[in-house]
């Protein structure tokens, strides 16, 4: 059984981790997966993140997105950028399944809201993606809308699975098997959690993560190194505006840099951030909403920015450390990440 970074005796940064050290440490947040691992050709799935367990369309949360390199096929991000609210589960799947996952998320919201999509009301479903075509037959279009619905239905406050589950079932990182990774921090009385799906980097890029020890990583066959991607989702109960959440998302990029990404040409790096502190209503008789937010120059904001880098970095490493070796489409193999390389990682310390 593969183990998480902290179980291996390593630590990241200066902030304490949450009770479970996962995105679901943020009160009210739920995570669910639907994994498709069939025969020798399917290694894919859907991951669903629900900022709360209620009706997200009726009670939205504030959110934002930061895009490092936009070589991706994500859905729903332009309205998120414009309005600063999230009104659907955040779904992650494979690149060719964005449409199917979007339909599943839409059906979930329509079932909950009989008046949605009537007159001028529309529905904004957010879907991110990573391409898993090295280990899975992406052309089979195996992910269907019902799989997104099943991931949403499976979402719980206890879900801390990592590695080859959900959207991370067929992904790789630095040529090794990776997948879903998650972590959290307690900051100034608030919780900041992260969930990522890692799918970037080539074996030759390992020096960016672990220094000169990369020379010992072996020369086993690996996915083509011309592309890759990562989806990063940050959630917090700190009272932050959509502008502040966009700034928080941007700080996650520094953790990705620690984790060895330099955003190659054909890669997509997306960071979504949301706060559960306020729930703007879809409809209200009021002419205004009055919310309070952290000051930009507060100690909490400074520490949340620092913690954002920590949780992204640790989540990437967890995605590598937990994932087992996998054989998939056409006999393609992704080896398990060799833990001993972490001894040379410049941003880690012994716990």
Secondary structure, 3 states (H helix, E strand, C coil): CCCCCHHHCEECCCCCCCCCCCHHHCCCCEEEEEEEEECCCEEEEEEEEECCCCCCCCECEEEEEEEEEECCCCECHHHHHHHCEECCCEEEEEHHHHHHHHHHHHHHHHHHCCCCCCCCCCCCCEEEEECCCCCCCHHHCCCCHHHHHHHHHHCECCCCCCECCHHHCCCEECCEECCEEEEEEEECCEEEEEEEEEECCCHHHCHHHHHHHHHHCCCCCCCCCCEEEEEEEEEECCCCCHHHHHHHHHHHHHHHHHCCCCCCCEEEEEEEEEECCCCCECCCCCCCCCCCCCCCCCHHHHHHHHHHHHHHHHHHHHHHHHCCCEECHHHCEEECCCHHHHHHCCCCEEC
